[in-house]
Amino acid sequence: MEDRTIPLPEVVTDLLARLEKEVARLAKSPPLAVVRTPRHLEMTAEEVGFWEARGTGQDTTDAQAVPPGLGLSPKAARALLACFSQLIFYS
């Protein structure tokens, strides 16, 4: 499935790699500082993904391409889009 996943722009891949290294350094910090980091990332992902997820979820022209494009199973892709678009998802 990895070969059909939509690639991230190189600048985003570089930023994520740098972020991973910085988060690993946080292991020496107080636990709440470490927990705040993924929470902030989660909030950023929700902000960034909200409208895009809604558009992707409503665009049925190529719904079959969504799961492999995200590198997920159909069930996981539906759950992710529902989460980002703040829709209730029942499987």
Secondary structure by P-SEA (a helix, b strand, c coil): cccccccccaaaaaaaaaaaaaaaacccccaaaaaaaaaaaaaaaaaaaaaaaaaaaacccccccccccccccaaaaaaaaaaaacccccc
